[in-house]
């Protein structure tokens, strides 16, 4: 728990005024909250000694009201100050988490479910907010109230005060034992909540697959089993948390009984000279610390939950980012021309060598095709160029500079990538196309650029047929569009950035050959002056390429112009013959 507070102190230190003012005001509140019992006790003694008058009564009433009003106003300010700061800290942590998420390597998301990550950003983050807000406020208030109360109780009668303190060791030991169990069971609850969230997210995203296979009942059964386990773990947690408050009430009831027995004897003069007013003040003071002591269980529960949740969040923040700028990064690089070179590049994933001593060069402005069998390493070439991966051996150069020395932001900003499986946001078509350009462009210029690239990607005609045109909302993952339309939208999104290197990673696989030919024809003008890399299975995609690189089993096995490779009669020629045969069969079918 101490490590948790050390970790969170860097966020708390950002709001010294809020926490400083809050603690000062809590000192004042604790002092004022112990004055009312003393005033009441003196009023009782004044009645018993016939020293009370109406003027004195009004004086006592005014004092009690003034103390209560001041204490209440102080607590309102404290709550606004400290709780507002806790929401600001929650924002800071969420910002840091989201920033870290954007910097993490793509491989991290291959091993972690989105539902689990979302659960940590919601339930766990809220538990941490309660820790730095409510727990800090109530914990400080409880400590101060207990301190001032014990001071005044000892002033009234030290022996009676020591008697009441006999309950504290029992409370401490009980809390310690119960909270150890609470920690374990709460951690299991949060793990199961992540499982429930992950399954819900996967079903929402893949609802068309679920309905397409007609397995709604099976998925519902799986969800019910996860939910039942979530309920079971929550009930197990409640069995431990439930006894905390009743146990406190029981111990206070026993203590009040002992106080009446022992304190009554003192008031009667049997072993002491405590006045009725003093004894009344003592009882009122003890009654006043019942809630702070009961709140210890609640505070301890918040502390335990917050600590567990912070450990789950810290596990994300502690994941190192491998692909990032380093001490050798060249800050003077702000633009790229697009000369790409691989020198003896090798890469291993999962213990297997997936690229083996690959070497080639793509000159700036050259159009290159990359093909090969499934799993031959084509997409890995793209990931190395965009630095989504770093090679184990060899070096990848852009403009003669090792990509590991080029600022990551500069490298990726100058590359327009159309991935194999394009992802579209649940926004309008226009906003998806304009995603990669600065928002500073005026609306007219932005609309003109969007239409221009949509025309090049053979998308404009389809969009104009929609009732809302380019303002058509796509829904999550662009479900409004067909597969081909999604790929063409991704192509337009890459073109509009005016990149130095334009990469199509099997981006034309979801369109027919006629649309492919139209897109490639429109892209000829875009390709002028920029490096273009076309990764594809269909050799028809290479009709405007200067050279083609053929990969097999992680090795570069053939390289040359499409015509030269076809004339060699090797693997590339075999691919051409097979695809031509397929097209002939389709034409005669």
C-alpha positions in Angstrom: 0.0 0.0 0.0 2.9 2.3 0.7 4.2 1.8 -2.8 0.8 2.7 -4.1 0.9 6.0 -2.3 4.4 6.7 -3.5 3.3 6.1 -7.1 0.2 8.3 -6.7 2.0 11.1 -4.9 3.4 12.4 -8.2 -0.2 13.1 -9.2 -1.2 14.5 -5.9 1.8 16.9 -5.9 0.3 18.6 -9.0 -2.5 20.0 -6.8 -0.7 21.3 -3.7 -3.1 24.2 -3.1 -6.2 21.9 -3.1 -4.7 19.3 -0.8 -3.0 21.9 1.4 -6.1 24.0 1.9 -8.1 20.8 2.4 -5.9 19.6 5.2 -5.9 23.0 7.0 -9.7 23.2 6.8 -10.0 19.6 8.1 -8.0 20.6 11.1 -10.5 23.4 11.7 -13.4 21.1 11.2 -12.0 18.5 13.6 -11.4 21.2 16.3 -14.9 22.6 15.9 -16.6 19.2 15.9 -15.3 18.5 19.5 -16.4 21.9 20.9 -20.2 21.2 20.9 -20.1 18.3 23.5 -18.0 20.6 25.8 -20.5 23.4 25.4 -23.4 21.1 26.1 -21.7 19.6 29.2 -21.1 23.1 30.6 -24.7 24.0 30.0 -25.9 20.9 31.9 -23.6 21.8 34.9 -24.9 25.3 34.8 -28.5 24.0 35.1 -27.6 21.8 38.0 -25.8 24.6 40.0 -28.6 27.1 39.4 -26.3 29.4 37.5 -28.4 29.3 34.3 -30.3 32.3 33.0 -32.2 33.0 29.7 -29.3 35.1 28.6 -26.9 32.3 29.2 -29.3 29.8 27.5 -29.4 32.0 24.4 -25.6 32.3 24.6 -25.2 28.5 24.7 -27.7 28.1 21.8 -25.8 30.8 19.7 -22.5 29.1 20.4 -23.8 25.7 19.3 -25.4 27.1 16.2 -22.3 29.1 15.3 -20.0 26.0 15.8 -22.3 23.8 13.7 -22.7 26.4 10.9 -18.9 27.0 10.7 -18.1 23.3 10.8 -20.7 22.5 8.1 -19.4 25.3 5.8 -15.9 24.2 6.3 -16.7 20.6 5.3 -18.6 21.8 2.2 -15.4 23.7 1.1 -13.3 20.6 1.9 -15.4 18.3 -0.2 -15.5 20.7 -3.1 -11.7 21.2 -2.9 -10.5 17.6 -2.4 -13.1 15.8 -4.5 -12.5 18.2 -7.4 -8.8 17.5 -7.1 -9.5 13.7 -7.2 -11.4 14.1 -10.5 -8.5 16.1 -11.9 -6.2 13.3 -10.9 -8.4 10.8 -12.5 -8.2 12.8 -15.7 -4.4 13.0 -15.4 -4.1 9.2 -14.9 -6.5 8.5 -17.8 -4.5 10.8 -20.0 -1.3 9.1 -19.1 -2.8 5.7 -19.7 -4.3 6.7 -23.1 -1.0 8.3 -24.1 0.8 5.1 -23.1 -1.7 3.0 -25.0 -1.0 5.0 -28.2 2.8 4.5 -27.7 2.6 0.7 -27.0 3.8 -1.7 -29.7 1.0 -3.3 -31.8 2.1 -6.7 -30.4 0.8 -5.7 -27.0 -2.8 -5.6 -28.3 -2.4 -9.0 -29.9 -2.0 -10.4 -26.4 -4.6 -8.4 -24.5 -8.4 -8.2 -25.0 -10.0 -4.8 -25.6 -12.7 -5.5 -23.0 -10.1 -6.1 -20.3 -8.3 -2.8 -21.1 -11.7 -0.9 -21.1 -12.5 -2.4 -17.7 -9.3 -1.1 -16.3 -10.0 2.4 -17.7 -13.4 2.5 -16.1 -13.9 0.5 -12.9 -10.3 0.4 -11.8 -9.7 4.0 -12.6 -12.8 5.0 -10.6 -11.5 3.0 -7.6 -8.2 4.9 -7.8 -10.1 8.2 -7.9 -11.9 7.2 -4.7 -8.6 6.4 -3.1 -7.0 9.8 -3.8 -10.3 11.6 -3.1 -12.7 10.1 -0.6 -10.2 7.9 1.2 -7.7 10.8 1.7 -10.4 13.2 2.8 -12.2 10.8 5.2 -8.9 9.3 6.4 -7.5 12.7 7.3 -10.7 13.8 8.8 -11.1 10.6 10.9 -7.5 10.9 12.2 -7.9 14.5 13.2 -11.3 14.1 14.8 -10.0 11.1 16.8 -6.9 13.1 17.9 -8.9 16.1 19.1 -11.6 13.9 20.7 -9.1 11.8 22.6 -7.3 15.0 23.8 -10.6 16.4 25.2 -11.6 13.0 26.7 -8.3 12.8 28.5 -8.8 16.3 29.8 -12.1 15.2 31.3 -11.0 11.9 32.8 -7.8 10.0 31.9 -8.9 6.6 33.4 -12.3 6.6 31.6 -10.4 7.5 28.4 -8.0 4.6 28.7 -10.9 2.3 29.3 -12.5 3.3 26.0 -9.3 2.9 24.1 -9.1 -0.8 25.1 -11.3 -1.5 22.1 -8.8 -0.2 19.5 -6.4 -3.2 19.4 -9.3 -5.5 18.8 -10.6 -3.3 16.0 -7.1 -3.1 14.4 -6.5 -6.8 14.4 -10.0 -7.6 13.1 -9.6 -5.1 10.3 -6.1 -6.4 9.3 -7.4 -10.0 9.1 -10.5 -9.1 7.1 -8.8 -6.7 4.7 -6.3 -9.4 3.6 -9.2 -11.5 2.5 -11.0 -8.5 1.0 -7.8 -7.8 -1.2 -7.7 -11.3 -2.6 -11.5 -11.5 -3.3 -11.7 -8.0 -4.8 -8.8 -8.8 -7.2 -10.8 -11.9 -8.3 -13.9 -9.8 -8.8 -12.0 -7.3 -11.0 -10.5 -10.1 -13.1 -14.0 -11.6 -13.7 -15.4 -8.1 -14.6 -12.7 -7.9 -17.2 -13.8 -11.2 -18.6 -17.4 -10.1 -18.8 -16.5 -6.8 -20.4 -14.2 -8.6 -22.9 -16.9 -11.0 -24.0 -19.5 -8.3 -24.3 -17.1 -6.2 -26.5 -16.3 -9.1 -28.7 -19.9 -10.0 -29.3 -20.9 -6.4 -30.0 -18.1 -6.1 -32.6 -18.8 -9.4 -34.1 -22.6 -9.4 -33.9 -22.9 -10.1 -37.6 -20.9 -13.2 -37.3 -22.9 -14.3 -34.3 -26.2 -13.8 -36.1 -24.9 -15.2 -39.3 -24.1 -18.5 -37.7 -27.3 -18.4 -35.6 -25.5 -19.0 -32.3 -27.1 -16.3 -30.2 -28.3 -18.9 -27.6 -24.8 -20.4 -27.2 -23.2 -16.9 -26.8 -26.0 -16.0 -24.3 -25.2 -19.2 -22.3 -21.5 -18.4 -22.3 -22.3 -14.8 -21.1 -24.6 -16.1 -18.4 -21.9 -18.4 -17.1 -19.4 -15.6 -16.9 -22.0 -13.3 -15.3 -22.9 -16.0 -12.7 -19.2 -16.4 -11.8 -19.0 -12.6 -11.5 -22.0 -12.6 -9.1 -20.5 -15.5 -7.1 -17.3 -13.7 -6.6 -19.1 -10.5 -5.6 -21.1 -12.4 -3.1 -18.0 -14.0 -1.7 -16.5 -10.5 -1.3 -19.7 -9.2 0.4 -19.5 -12.0 2.9 -16.2 -10.6 4.1 -17.1 -6.9 3.8 -20.6 -7.3 5.3 -19.5 -8.0 8.9 -17.3 -4.9 9.2 -20.0 -2.3 10.0 -22.2 -4.6 12.3 -19.0 -5.6 14.2 -18.2 -2.0 14.8 -21.7 -1.3 16.0 -21.5 -4.2 18.4 -18.2 -3.1 19.9 -19.6 0.4 20.4 -22.7 -0.9 22.1 -20.5 -2.9 24.5 -18.3 0.1 25.1 -21.3 2.4 25.8 -22.6 -0.1 28.4 -19.2 -0.2 30.1 -19.0 3.7 30.1 -22.5 3.9 31.8 -21.4 1.5 34.4 -18.0 3.0 35.2 -18.8 6.6 34.5 -22.0 6.4 36.5 -20.0 5.3 39.6 -17.7 8.3 39.1 -20.6 10.7 38.9 -22.1 9.2 42.1 -18.8 9.9 43.8 -17.7 6.3 44.0 -14.0 6.5 43.2 -14.1 9.9 41.5 -15.6 13.4 41.3 -16.9 13.6 37.7 -19.8 16.0 37.3 -22.9 15.1 35.3 -22.0 17.7 32.7 -18.5 16.4 32.3 -19.8 12.8 32.0 -22.3 14.0 29.4 -19.6 15.7 27.5 -17.5 12.5 27.6 -20.4 10.4 26.3 -21.2 12.9 23.6 -17.5 13.0 22.6 -17.5 9.2 22.4 -20.7 9.2 20.4 -19.0 11.7 18.1 -16.1 9.3 17.3 -18.4 6.4 16.5 -18.9 7.4 12.9 -15.1 8.1 12.3 -14.3 4.7 13.8 -17.0 3.0 11.8 -15.7 4.9 8.8 -12.3 3.3 9.3 -13.8 0.1 7.8 -15.2 2.0 4.9 -12.0 3.8 4.3 -9.9 0.7 4.7 -12.2 -1.0 2.1 -11.7 2.0 -0.3 -7.9 1.8 0.3 -7.8 -1.9 -0.4 -9.9 -1.6 -3.6 -7.9 1.4 -4.8 -4.6 -0.3 -4.1 -5.6 -3.4 -6.0 -7.0 -1.3 -8.9 -3.8 0.8 -9.1 -1.7 -2.4 -9.3 -3.8 -3.4 -12.4 -3.3 0.0 -14.0 0.4 0.1 -13.0 0.8 -3.2 -14.8 -0.1 -1.4 -18.1 2.0 1.7 -17.4 5.0 -0.6 -16.6 4.9 -2.2 -20.1 7.9 -0.8 -22.0 7.6 0.6 -25.4 10.2 -0.9 -27.7 9.5 1.2 -30.8 10.3 4.7 -29.8 12.8 7.6 -30.2 16.1 7.0 -28.6 19.2 9.0 -27.7 20.5 8.4 -31.3 17.4 9.9 -32.9 18.2 12.7 -35.3 16.2 15.7 -34.5 17.2 17.5 -37.7 15.2 15.0 -39.9 11.9 16.6 -40.7 11.1 15.3 -44.2 11.8 12.2 -46.3 12.3 11.7 -50.0 11.4 8.0 -50.0 14.6 6.1 -50.9 14.1 2.7 -49.1 16.8 0.1 -48.6 17.1 -3.3 -46.8 20.6 -4.5 -45.9 20.8 -8.2 -44.8 17.6 -7.8 -42.7 16.6 -10.8 -40.6 13.6 -11.1 -38.3 12.4 -13.8 -35.9 9.0 -14.0 -34.3 7.8 -16.6 -31.8 11.1 -18.4 -32.1 10.9 -18.8 -35.9 12.9 -17.0 -38.5 10.4 -15.2 -40.7 12.8 -13.0 -42.7 16.2 -14.3 -43.7 19.0 -11.9 -44.8 16.7 -9.8 -47.1 18.4 -7.1 -49.2 17.0 -4.8 -51.8 16.7 -1.1 -52.6 13.8 1.1 -53.8 14.9 4.4 -55.2 12.8 7.5 -54.5 9.9 7.8 -56.9 10.1 4.2 -58.0 7.0 1.9 -58.0 7.7 -1.5 -56.6 5.4 -4.6 -56.4 5.8 -7.2 -53.7 4.2 -10.7 -54.0 4.6 -14.2 -52.8 2.8 -17.0 -51.1 0.7 -16.5 -47.9 3.1 -16.2 -45.0 6.2 -15.5 -47.1 6.9 -12.2 -45.3 5.3 -9.5 -47.5 3.4 -7.7 -44.7 6.5 -7.9 -42.5 8.4 -5.9 -45.0 5.7 -3.2 -44.7 5.9 -3.3 -40.9 9.7 -2.9 -40.9 9.5 0.1 -43.3 6.8 1.8 -41.1 8.8 0.7 -38.0 6.0 -1.3 -36.4 8.8 -3.8 -35.9 12.5 -3.5 -35.7 14.8 -6.1 -37.3 16.9 -8.6 -35.3 19.8 -8.3 -37.7 20.6 -5.9 -40.5 19.3 -2.4 -41.1 16.4 -0.7 -42.8 17.3 2.6 -44.3 15.2 5.5 -45.5 17.1 8.2 -47.4 20.3 6.5 -46.3 19.3 6.9 -42.6 18.6 3.9 -40.2 14.9 4.1 -39.5 15.8 3.7 -35.8 17.4 7.1 -36.0 14.5 8.8 -37.7 11.9 10.3 -35.3 9.0 7.9 -35.3 6.4 10.7 -35.8 8.4 12.0 -38.9 8.7 8.5 -40.4 5.1 7.6 -40.1 3.8 11.0 -41.1 5.7 10.8 -44.4 4.3 7.3 -45.1 0.8 6.7 -46.4 -0.3 3.2 -45.5 -3.3 1.3 -46.8 -3.4 -1.8 -44.5 -4.6 -5.3 -45.5 -7.6 -4.9 -43.2 -8.6 -1.2 -43.2 -10.1 0.2 -40.0 -12.6 3.0 -40.3 -13.9 5.1 -37.4 -17.6 5.5 -36.5 -17.6 9.0 -38.1 -18.6 10.4 -41.4 -17.0 9.3 -44.7 -15.4 12.8 -45.1 -13.9 12.7 -41.6 -12.5 9.3 -42.2 -10.8 10.4 -45.4 -9.5 13.6 -43.8 -8.3 11.8 -40.7 -4.6 12.2 -41.4 -4.5 15.9 -42.4 -4.3 18.9 -40.1 -7.6 20.3 -38.7 -6.4 23.8 -39.5 -7.6 23.6 -43.1 -10.7 25.6 -43.9 -13.9 23.8 -44.6 -13.9 24.6 -48.3 -10.3 23.4 -48.9 -10.9 20.3 -46.8 -14.0 19.4 -48.8 -12.2 19.9 -52.1 -9.2 17.7 -51.1 -11.6 15.0 -49.8 -13.5 14.9 -53.1 -10.3 14.9 -55.2 -8.8 11.9 -53.4 -12.1 10.1 -53.4 -12.3 10.5 -57.2 -8.8 9.0 -57.5 -9.8 6.1 -55.3 -12.9 5.5 -57.4 -15.1 6.2 -54.4 -16.8 9.5 -55.3 -19.5 7.9 -57.5 -20.5 5.5 -54.7 -20.6 8.3 -52.1 -22.6 10.7 -54.2 -25.3 7.9 -54.4 -25.7 8.0 -50.6 -28.5 10.3 -49.3 -26.1 12.3 -47.1 -23.1 12.0 -49.4 -19.8 12.5 -47.7 -21.6 13.4 -44.5 -22.9 9.8 -44.2 -22.0 8.3 -40.8 -20.3 4.9 -41.1 -21.1 3.3 -37.8 -18.6 1.3 -35.8 -15.7 0.0 -37.9 -17.4 1.4 -41.0 -20.1 -1.2 -41.2 -22.2 1.0 -43.5 -19.8 0.4 -46.4 -19.0 -2.8 -48.3 -15.6 -4.3 -48.1 -14.5 -2.7 -51.3 -15.8 0.7 -50.3 -14.0 0.4 -47.0 -10.7 -0.3 -48.8 -11.2 2.5 -51.2 -11.9 4.9 -48.3 -8.7 3.8 -46.7 -6.9 4.4 -50.0 -8.3 7.9 -50.1 -7.3 8.5 -46.5 -3.7 7.5 -47.3 -3.5 9.6 -50.5 -4.8 12.8 -48.9 -1.7 13.0 -46.6 0.5 13.6 -49.6 3.1 11.1 -48.3 6.6 10.5 -49.6 6.1 6.8 -49.5 2.7 5.2 -50.5 2.2 1.6 -49.4 -0.7 -0.6 -50.4 -0.6 -3.8 -48.3 -2.9 -6.1 -50.3 -5.3 -3.1 -50.4 -7.0 -4.1 -53.6 -8.0 -7.6 -52.6 -11.7 -6.7 -51.9 -12.4 -5.0 -55.3 -13.0 -6.6 -58.6 -10.5 -6.5 -61.4 -12.3 -3.7 -63.3 -12.4 -1.5 -60.2 -8.8 -2.4 -59.5 -7.8 -1.3 -63.0 -9.7 2.0 -62.6 -8.1 2.7 -59.2 -4.6 1.9 -60.5 -5.2 4.2 -63.5 -6.2 7.0 -61.2 -3.3 6.5 -58.9 -0.7 6.9 -61.7 -0.9 10.6 -61.3 -0.6 10.3 -57.5 2.4 8.1 -57.8 4.4 10.7 -59.7 7.4 11.8 -57.6 6.7 9.5 -54.7 7.8 6.0 -53.8 5.0 3.4 -54.2 5.0 -0.1 -52.8 2.2 -2.4 -53.9 1.8 -5.6 -51.9 -0.6 -8.0 -53.6 -1.4 -11.5 -54.6 -2.9 -10.6 -58.0 -0.2 -9.8 -60.5 -2.6 -7.4 -62.3 -1.9 -4.9 -59.5 1.7 -4.6 -60.7 0.8 -3.3 -64.2 2.3 0.1 -63.4 5.2 -1.1 -61.3 8.8 -0.6 -62.3 9.9 -3.8 -60.6 8.5 -6.7 -58.7 10.0 -8.5 -55.7 9.0 -12.1 -55.1 9.3 -13.6 -51.6 9.1 -17.1 -50.4 9.6 -18.5 -46.9 11.0 -15.2 -45.7 13.6 -14.9 -48.5 13.8 -12.7 -51.6 13.8 -15.2 -54.4 13.1 -13.2 -57.6 13.5 -9.5 -58.6 13.0 -7.6 -61.8 10.5 -6.0 -64.1 7.2 -7.8 -64.6 8.1 -8.6 -68.2 11.5 -9.9 -67.3 10.2 -12.1 -64.5 7.5 -13.5 -66.8 10.1 -14.2 -69.5 12.4 -16.1 -67.0 9.7 -18.8 -66.5 10.2 -19.0 -62.7 7.7 -18.7 -59.8 6.4 -15.3 -61.0 5.7 -16.6 -64.5 3.8 -19.6 -62.9 1.7 -17.2 -60.8 0.8 -15.2 -64.0 -0.2 -18.4 -65.8 -2.4 -19.6 -63.0 -4.2 -16.3 -62.5 -4.7 -15.9 -66.2 -6.3 -19.3 -66.3 -8.6 -18.4 -63.4 -9.7 -15.2 -65.3 -10.3 -17.2 -68.4 -12.4 -19.8 -66.5 -14.5 -17.0 -64.9 -15.0 -15.3 -68.3 -16.3 -18.6 -69.8 -18.5 -19.6 -66.8 
